[in-house]
């Protein structure tokens, strides 16, 4: 069993009135790979340290494997933590680094050897066992840190931005290795990152955090498709979601959203949610805006192109309708240039509506 449960967990430092994390209620299921996602300073690493016992909680309870661990020493919690900076011993070989936690707990020499070799093999470290960290690449050092964690066979892995020091290609490679490792070991994993690509591709669920508070928890695609508020909507997605302020108003056919220089009829799903909302925000992602080089009719918005961003497989086009600016995703090599007039068509079935407090109305 490797279930981790947070019950009203709060951490404050010194005399601070605001908590680094506040009122966290969350259950990480046995075998689950949960990603804590959010910007720097949102409290995700603090939450990880509270589980590891590297920080004391101010209030609340943390349970691991059905026991409360608030007052247990880090060594007694049966968790292994992988840090951003690897934390390897420079004077030790790879073999010695990986074996270190087993030697510290008195595991027999032969069993230590077998477990080290098995961990090293699972991460492709066999050729490097006699090298010291200074003779390894960043990706190899990260794999040594992972091997040192898995050799302990803990109930829970805690990973604090383990890929942030790697270049783009190594991040992809190591991400794949981590997923294969989790599929093999099935160890409960709590993984901290600010990288939405890591979160979307790795997590069974993601918990989006802001200012010490969890904003939304769910499967990555569900959170992307049904954001709980404007913060979650804007944090997930690149380019970010288009958001425009305005008002929800009644119309003879149902309801409309009226922005500063545009108005869109709301489909039944949104019209029902908009009833009585007043001030609101309209959101639509770039992939749900179709860009046309000629007027297709049917309520398309004329817009002037201000920026074109080719990214290989796609083309991101920023265009303005008066004071409102929109980013649309178009096919690669679409013949469009800054200053050109285009027409935008919104797929309103995939639009979002948020109230004046930022919470989703749908």
C-alpha positions in Angstrom: 0.0 0.0 0.0 1.2 3.5 -0.9 -1.8 5.7 -0.4 -1.0 9.3 0.7 -3.8 11.4 2.3 -3.7 15.1 3.2 -6.3 16.3 5.6 -6.6 20.1 6.0 -2.9 20.5 5.8 -1.5 24.0 6.3 2.1 25.2 6.5 3.0 28.7 7.7 6.6 30.0 8.1 7.3 32.2 11.1 4.7 35.0 11.7 3.4 34.9 8.2 -0.4 35.3 8.0 -0.7 33.5 4.7 0.3 29.9 4.5 2.8 28.4 2.1 0.1 25.8 1.7 -3.4 26.2 3.1 -6.1 23.7 3.8 -4.9 20.9 1.5 -7.4 18.0 1.2 -6.1 15.4 -1.2 -5.9 11.6 -1.6 -3.2 10.1 -3.7 -4.2 6.6 -4.4 -2.0 3.5 -4.2 0.0 3.1 -7.5 -1.1 6.5 -8.7 1.2 9.0 -10.5 0.0 12.4 -9.3 1.5 15.6 -10.6 1.5 18.8 -8.5 1.4 21.6 -11.1 1.7 25.3 -10.7 4.0 28.4 -11.0 7.1 28.9 -8.9 6.2 29.8 -5.3 2.7 28.2 -5.3 3.6 25.7 -2.5 4.0 22.5 -4.5 7.6 21.8 -3.3 6.6 22.7 0.2 3.8 20.1 0.1 6.4 17.5 -1.0 8.7 18.3 1.8 5.8 18.0 4.3 5.2 14.4 3.1 9.0 13.6 3.3 9.2 15.1 6.8 11.7 17.7 5.8 9.3 20.4 7.1 6.9 20.2 10.0 3.2 21.0 9.2 1.5 23.8 11.1 -1.9 22.1 11.2 -3.7 19.1 9.7 -2.7 15.5 9.1 -0.7 13.5 6.6 -1.3 9.8 6.3 0.9 7.2 4.5 -0.2 3.6 4.2 -3.0 4.1 6.7 -0.8 5.7 9.5 -0.5 9.3 10.4 3.1 10.4 9.9 3.0 14.0 11.3 5.5 13.2 14.0 7.6 10.4 12.3 11.2 11.0 11.3 11.9 11.2 7.6 13.7 7.9 7.7 10.7 6.2 9.1 8.2 7.3 6.5 9.1 4.8 3.8 9.4 7.5 1.1 12.2 8.3 -1.3 12.7 11.8 -2.7 14.4 12.8 -5.9 15.7 16.3 -6.0 16.1 18.8 -8.8 19.9 19.1 -8.1 20.5 15.3 -8.0 22.2 15.4 -4.5 24.8 12.9 -5.4 28.0 12.3 -3.4 30.9 13.5 -5.6 33.5 11.3 -4.0 31.5 8.1 -4.5 31.1 6.0 -7.7 27.7 5.4 -9.2 27.6 2.0 -7.6 28.4 3.5 -4.2 25.8 6.3 -4.6 23.1 3.9 -5.4 24.1 1.5 -2.6 24.4 4.2 0.0 20.8 4.1 1.4 20.9 0.3 1.7 24.2 0.4 3.5 22.9 3.0 5.9 20.0 0.7 6.8 22.2 -2.4 7.3 21.1 -4.4 4.2 23.4 -7.4 3.6 26.2 -7.0 1.2 25.0 -9.6 -1.4 21.4 -8.3 -1.3 22.7 -4.8 -1.7 24.7 -5.8 -4.8 21.8 -7.5 -6.4 19.4 -4.6 -5.8 21.9 -2.0 -7.0 22.6 -4.0 -10.2 18.9 -4.4 -10.8 18.2 -0.7 -10.3 21.1 0.3 -12.5 20.0 -2.1 -15.3 16.4 -0.8 -15.3 17.8 2.7 -16.0 20.6 1.8 -18.3 23.4 2.6 -15.9 25.4 -0.6 -16.2 28.3 1.0 -18.1 28.7 3.8 -15.6 28.8 2.0 -12.2 32.5 2.7 -11.6 32.4 6.4 -12.6 32.0 9.3 -10.3 29.3 12.0 -10.9 31.7 14.5 -12.4 32.2 12.1 -15.3 28.5 11.8 -16.1 26.2 13.9 -18.1 23.2 15.7 -16.5 20.8 13.0 -17.8 23.1 10.2 -16.4 23.3 11.9 -13.0 19.5 12.2 -12.9 19.2 8.5 -13.6 21.7 7.8 -10.8 19.5 9.8 -8.4 16.4 7.8 -9.6 18.3 4.5 -9.1 19.3 5.5 -5.6 15.6 6.1 -4.8 14.1 2.9 -6.4 16.8 0.7 -4.8 15.1 1.3 -1.5 11.8 0.0 -2.7 9.8 2.7 -0.9 6.0 3.0 -0.6 6.1 6.4 -2.2 8.3 8.3 -4.6 8.5 12.1 -4.2 10.0 13.9 -7.2 10.7 17.6 -7.1 11.2 19.0 -10.6 13.7 16.2 -11.4 13.9 17.1 -15.1 14.3 20.9 -14.9 18.1 20.9 -15.3 18.0 18.8 -18.5 17.9 20.1 -22.0 14.8 19.6 -24.1 15.9 16.3 -25.8 17.0 14.8 -22.5 13.8 15.8 -20.8 11.8 13.9 -23.3 14.0 10.8 -23.0 14.1 10.8 -19.2 10.3 11.5 -19.1 9.8 8.3 -21.1 12.2 6.4 -18.8 10.2 7.6 -15.7 6.9 6.4 -17.3 8.4 3.0 -18.1 9.8 2.8 -14.6 6.4 3.6 -13.0 4.6 1.1 -15.2 7.1 -1.5 -14.0 7.3 -0.7 -10.3 3.8 0.7 -9.8 5.0 2.7 -6.9 2.8 5.6 -5.8 4.5 8.8 -7.1 3.9 12.5 -6.3 5.7 14.6 -9.0 6.2 18.3 -8.8 6.6 20.5 -11.9 5.8 23.8 -13.4 5.9 22.3 -16.9 2.4 21.7 -18.2 3.8 19.3 -20.9 5.2 17.0 -18.2 2.0 17.2 -16.3 -0.2 16.4 -19.2 1.9 13.5 -20.5 2.9 11.9 -17.2 0.1 12.3 -14.6 -2.8 9.9 -14.0 -4.2 13.0 -12.4 -2.9 16.6 -12.0 -3.5 18.9 -9.1 -3.1 22.6 -10.1 -1.9 24.8 -7.4 -1.9 28.6 -6.9 -0.8 30.6 -3.8 -0.7 27.5 -1.6 -4.2 26.3 -2.5 -5.3 23.5 -4.9 -7.4 24.9 -7.6 -8.5 21.7 -9.4 -7.7 18.0 -9.4 -8.5 15.6 -12.1 -7.3 13.6 -15.2 -5.1 15.9 -17.3 -7.5 16.0 -20.3 -10.5 16.7 -18.1 -8.8 19.6 -16.4 -7.8 21.0 -19.8 -11.3 20.6 -21.3 -13.2 21.7 -18.2 -11.0 24.2 -16.2 -12.5 25.2 -12.8 -11.5 28.8 -13.2 -9.6 31.3 -15.3 -6.3 30.6 -13.6 -6.4 26.9 -14.5 -7.7 27.7 -18.0 -4.8 30.1 -18.6 -2.1 28.0 -16.9 -2.9 24.9 -19.1 -2.4 25.2 -22.8 0.3 26.7 -25.1 -0.5 29.2 -26.5 -2.7 30.1 -23.6 -6.5 30.3 -23.8 -8.0 33.5 -25.3 -9.9 35.3 -22.5 -12.1 38.4 -23.0 -14.0 40.4 -20.4 -17.7 41.3 -21.1 -21.2 40.6 -20.0 -23.8 37.9 -20.4 -27.0 39.4 -21.8 -30.4 38.0 -22.7 -31.4 37.9 -26.4 -34.5 36.9 -28.3 -33.0 33.5 -29.1 -31.5 32.8 -25.7 -28.3 34.6 -24.5 -25.2 36.3 -25.9 -21.8 37.2 -24.6 -21.1 40.9 -25.4 -17.4 41.9 -25.4 -16.0 45.4 -26.0 -16.1 44.9 -29.8 -17.7 41.6 -30.5 -20.8 39.6 -29.5 -21.3 35.8 -29.8 -24.5 33.8 -29.3 -24.2 31.3 -26.5 -25.1 27.7 -27.2 -27.7 26.2 -24.9 -25.1 24.7 -22.5 -23.5 28.1 -21.9 -26.8 30.1 -22.2 -28.2 28.2 -19.2 -25.1 28.8 -17.1 -25.0 32.5 -18.1 -28.5 33.3 -16.9 -28.2 36.2 -14.4 -24.3 36.1 -14.5 -23.8 39.7 -15.6 -20.1 40.5 -15.7 -18.2 37.5 -17.0 -15.2 36.3 -19.1 -15.4 34.4 -22.4 -12.7 31.9 -23.1 -11.8 29.9 -26.2 -8.6 28.0 -27.0 -6.6 28.6 -30.2 -7.4 25.2 -31.6 -11.1 26.1 -31.4 -10.7 29.2 -33.6 -10.8 28.6 -37.4 -8.9 31.1 -39.5 -10.1 31.9 -43.0 -8.4 34.0 -45.7 -11.8 35.0 -47.2 -15.1 35.7 -45.6 -16.9 32.4 -45.1 -20.1 34.2 -43.9 -22.1 32.9 -41.0 -21.0 35.4 -38.5 -17.2 35.2 -39.0 -15.3 38.1 -37.4 -13.0 40.2 -39.6 -9.6 40.6 -37.9 -6.2 42.1 -38.7 -3.1 39.9 -38.3 -0.5 41.3 -36.0 1.9 38.3 -35.4 2.6 35.0 -37.1 4.4 32.2 -35.3 5.4 29.1 -37.3 6.1 26.1 -35.0 6.7 23.4 -37.6 3.5 21.4 -37.5 1.2 24.4 -36.8 1.0 28.1 -37.4 -0.1 30.3 -34.5 -1.7 33.6 -35.7 -2.4 36.5 -33.5 -5.2 38.8 -34.9 -7.2 41.7 -33.6 -10.9 42.5 -33.8 -10.7 46.1 -32.6 -9.4 46.1 -29.1 -9.7 42.4 -28.6 -6.8 40.1 -29.6 -7.1 36.5 -30.5 -4.7 33.6 -31.1 -5.8 31.0 -33.6 -4.1 27.8 -34.6 -3.8 27.3 -38.4 -2.3 24.7 -40.7 1.4 25.0 -41.3 2.4 27.1 -44.3 -1.0 28.9 -44.4 -0.2 32.0 -46.5 -0.8 34.7 -44.0 1.4 37.7 -43.0 1.2 40.6 -40.5 -1.2 43.3 -41.6 -3.4 41.0 -43.6 -7.1 40.8 -43.1 -8.5 37.4 -42.1 -11.8 36.1 -40.7 -12.2 34.1 -37.5 -14.9 31.6 -36.7 -15.3 30.5 -33.1 -16.3 26.9 -32.3 -18.7 27.9 -29.5 -19.4 24.3 -28.5 -15.9 24.3 -27.0 -16.0 27.8 -25.6 -15.8 28.5 -21.8 -17.6 31.0 -19.6 -16.3 32.3 -16.3 -18.1 34.5 -13.7 -16.9 37.7 -12.3 -15.0 35.8 -9.5 -13.2 33.8 -12.2 -15.0 30.5 -11.5 -16.3 28.5 -14.4 -20.0 28.8 -15.1 -20.1 25.5 -17.0 
